[in-house]
Amino acid sequence: MPRRSSGGRSARAAPRAAPRAAPVRNPPAPASPAPPPAPVQGGGGSILGGIGSTIAQGMAFGTGSAVAHRAVDAVMGPRTIQHEAAVSQCRIHGQCCQWS
């Protein structure tokens, strides 16, 4: 396909003037200062209380997981595990795959 003639124009386009921003007629109101941060509540609890809370949270998570597994089993059917015995395929030596 032949190239088109540039029609007397140079290969580079002339630079364009940057668009001017419109003058602001109503400036925005200054932002109000942020409210002070909330006071930090002291932990005040005992170590045993923190561990007890963690244990209770873990028990709740485990219970929810068990309920979800039971719901999935009810919809999809019970999970089955098949155990298969692996048979040695060593035919070169009779004892190469046996452990003593």
Helices and strands as residue ranges (DSSP letters): H 47-76
